[in-house]
Amino acid sequence: MQLPSAIDTLDGAVPLDCDPAPGTRLVIGTTTVTCTTTDRAGNTRTSSFDVVVIRKQPGMP
């Protein structure tokens, strides 16, 4: 899965901490991913999105 881009603050780009972590093998179905970031000033932003994994059907690209 592609992570959302980190927010850009006066601190520069702030890294994200996501659950489940990048590289996690997701099961077939819907998984909610939650990403949080905090800058040096203590400002925190949390975003969530759903990742839907389906089984590839024969004949489908």
C-alpha positions in Angstrom: 0.0 0.0 0.0 1.1 3.5 -0.7 1.3 5.7 2.5 -0.2 9.2 2.5 2.4 11.9 2.2 3.6 13.3 5.5 2.5 16.8 6.5 5.0 19.6 5.8 5.5 22.0 8.7 8.2 24.5 9.8 10.0 21.4 11.0 10.1 20.1 7.4 8.5 16.8 6.4 7.3 15.0 9.5 7.4 11.1 9.3 4.2 9.0 9.7 3.6 6.2 12.1 1.0 3.8 10.6 -0.9 0.8 11.9 -0.7 -1.7 10.3 2.9 -0.8 9.4 4.0 -0.5 5.8 5.0 -3.9 4.4 2.3 -5.7 6.4 0.6 -8.5 4.5 -3.1 -7.6 4.5 -5.9 -10.3 4.4 -8.6 -10.4 1.8 -11.3 -7.9 2.9 -11.2 -4.4 4.3 -8.5 -3.2 6.6 -8.5 0.3 8.2 -5.1 1.9 8.3 -4.5 4.7 10.8 -1.5 7.0 10.5 -0.4 9.5 13.1 2.3 12.2 13.0 3.5 14.7 15.6 5.8 17.7 15.0 8.3 19.2 17.4 5.8 21.7 18.7 3.5 18.8 19.7 0.9 19.3 17.0 -0.6 15.9 16.2 -2.5 14.8 13.1 -4.2 11.4 12.7 -5.8 10.1 9.5 -7.5 6.8 8.7 -8.3 5.2 5.4 -9.6 1.8 4.3 -7.6 -0.6 2.1 -9.8 -3.2 0.2 -8.0 -6.4 -0.8 -9.8 -8.6 -3.3 -8.9 -12.0 -4.8 -7.8 -11.7 -8.4 -10.4 -13.3 -10.7 -9.3 -15.4 -13.7 -9.3 -13.3 -16.9 -9.2 -10.0 -15.0 -6.2 -7.7 -15.4 
